[in-house]
Amino acid sequence: MVDGTKNASINQIKILRTQARAAGNPVLRDGTFDFLVSLAEKKRPRKILEVGVNVGLTGAALLLVCPDSALTGIEISESLSAAAKENYKRFGVDSRAKIFTGDASAIIPVLTGKYDLIFLDGPKGHYYEYLPYLKDALNVGGVLFADDVAFHGYIKGDAPRKHSTIKRSIENYLSAVTRDKDFLTRVYDTEDGFCVSEKLDGSNRGNT
Ligand SMILES: C[S@@+](CC[C@H](N)C(=O)[O-])C[C@H]1O[C@@H](n2cnc3c(N)ncnc32)[C@H](O)[C@@H]1O
């Protein structure tokens, strides 16, 4: 795809993201979207996993900027899964995208693929539970990108009781991933916070 067409498609995705958000869909925040798309453009992952696809607009953008990549998505809602498939078609990336419709807690443990970029954006109360499986599923040199790790400021501060499971899961996730010497991890305060962990091989191991 020539750059002009790609840029026009990304601009179109940005418009659709605004509309989706206005309709109540929790699509990725703008600065986080730009960061993730730039990261993918730079790293050119061959295989991408997205946990929590929503209407598929981030996945479509990732496939547009990585023309040799394939994406596997997991989405619990049948209607959102159907909307994502429509969006993949609309941007001509549907042949490189597949979605498992169902609960990530059931699907992640039985995934057999290996990925170069894993975008974790599904149920926040399960991040810690998913971490060992996602680590196994990530190729060396690959990146695990987890969104919402500040969770409305509740991770650094107090959280209402109803969010205590999410707070605990994200705290445990951040603690585990930042201590794990197989990862080089950086946590960003941008928007709702995101965490970028690169899987190291034995020769360049050593977290900062
Ligand atoms: C924050 S949204 C994802 C936004 C999307 N990644 C993007 O970039 O615009 C979270 C999504 O996770 C889905 N989800 C929630 N619980 C899930 C579960 N247990 N398994 C799979 N998907 C789930 C929701 O339906 C929702 O679409």
The ligand as an ORCA input file, in Angstrom:
! r2SCAN-3c Opt
* xyz 0 1
  C     -10.792     -1.299     26.356
  S     -11.713     -2.280     25.273
  C     -10.559     -2.681     24.001
  C     -10.216     -1.527     23.102
  C      -9.439     -1.935     21.881
  N      -8.310     -2.772     22.183
  C      -8.947     -0.702     21.172
  O      -7.741     -0.561     20.970
  O      -9.771      0.141     20.808
  C     -11.800     -3.814     26.122
  C     -12.490     -4.904     25.353
  O     -12.297     -6.131     26.060
  C     -13.456     -6.908     25.915
  N     -13.482     -7.886     27.009
  C     -13.867     -7.678     28.303
  N     -13.756     -8.803     29.012
  C     -13.292     -9.761     28.161
  C     -12.967    -11.119     28.305
  N     -13.109    -11.749     29.487
  N     -12.508    -11.784     27.241
  C     -12.357    -11.158     26.030
  N     -12.655     -9.862     25.837
  C     -13.110     -9.167     26.880
  C     -14.595     -5.897     25.972
  O     -15.774     -6.395     25.371
  C     -13.994     -4.709     25.231
  O     -14.365     -4.728     23.875
*
